[in-house]
Amino acid sequence: MNKAELIEKISTDAEISRKQAGLAIDSFTDAVTKTLKKGDTVTLVGFGTFSVSKRAARVGRNPQTGATIKIKAKKVAKFKAGKTLSEKI
């Protein structure tokens, strides 16, 4: 399912316009992004938890040349499915 299909599903289920559903999705993703950027977590009980994890710097290899390269440390977004979602899948 892509974003357009999700907007269509939400607009149908909630009996709202596609524009309103699109704004709701955009608002949700904005809120999650801003919260994660601050280093906090977003927990949706029954669905899952979005969090930020720090990935340490490491040494990797270029697969074409075999040369070693340094990979910088960075923050990555993580999602852990909640119990209810896990059971339904």
For each residue, the residues with C-beta under 8 A, 3 or more apart:
1: 5 6 9
2: 5 6
3: 6 7 25
4: 7 8
5: 1 2 8 9
6: 1 2 3 9 10 25
7: 3 4 10 11 18 21 22 25
8: 4 5 11 12 18 21
9: 1 5 6 12 13
10: 6 7 13 14 16 21 24 25
11: 7 8 14 15 16 17 18 20 21
12: 8 9 15
13: 9 10
14: 10 11 21
15: 11 12
16: 10 11 20 21 24
17: 11 20 21
18: 7 8 11 21 22
19: 22 23
20: 11 16 17 23 24
21: 7 8 10 11 14 16 17 18 24 25
22: 7 18 19 25 26
23: 19 20 26 27
24: 10 16 20 21 27 28
25: 3 6 7 10 21 22 28 29
26: 22 23 29 30
27: 23 24 30 31
28: 24 25 31 32
29: 25 26 32 33
30: 26 27 33 34
31: 27 28 34 35 42
32: 28 29 35 36 42 50
33: 29 30 36 37
34: 30 31 37 38
35: 31 32 38 40 41 42 50
36: 32 33 39 40 41 42 50 51 52 77
37: 33 34
38: 34 35
39: 36 52
40: 35 36
41: 35 36 49 50 51 52
42: 31 32 35 36 49 50 51
43: 48 49 50
44: 47 48 49 82
45: 82
46: 82 83 84 85
47: 44 81 82 84 85
48: 43 44 79 80 81 82 85
49: 41 42 43 44 79 80 82
50: 32 35 36 41 42 43 77 78 79
51: 36 41 42 77 78 79 80
52: 36 39 41 75 76 77 78
53: 75 76 77 78
54: 73 74 75 76
55: 73 74 75 76
56: 73
57: 70 71 72 73
58: 70 71
59: 68 69 70 71
60: 68 69 70 71
61: 66 67 68 69
62: 65 66 67 68 69
63: 66
64:
65: 62
66: 61 62 63
67: 61 62
68: 59 60 61 62
69: 59 60 61 62
70: 57 58 59 60
71: 57 58 59 60
72: 57
73: 54 55 56 57
74: 54 55
75: 52 53 54 55
76: 52 53 54 55
77: 36 50 51 52 53
78: 50 51 52 53
79: 48 49 50 51
80: 48 49 51
81: 47 48 85 86 89
82: 44 45 46 47 48 49 85 86
83: 46 86 87
84: 46 47 87 88
85: 46 47 48 81 82 88 89
86: 81 82 83 89
87: 83 84
88: 84 85
89: 81 85 86
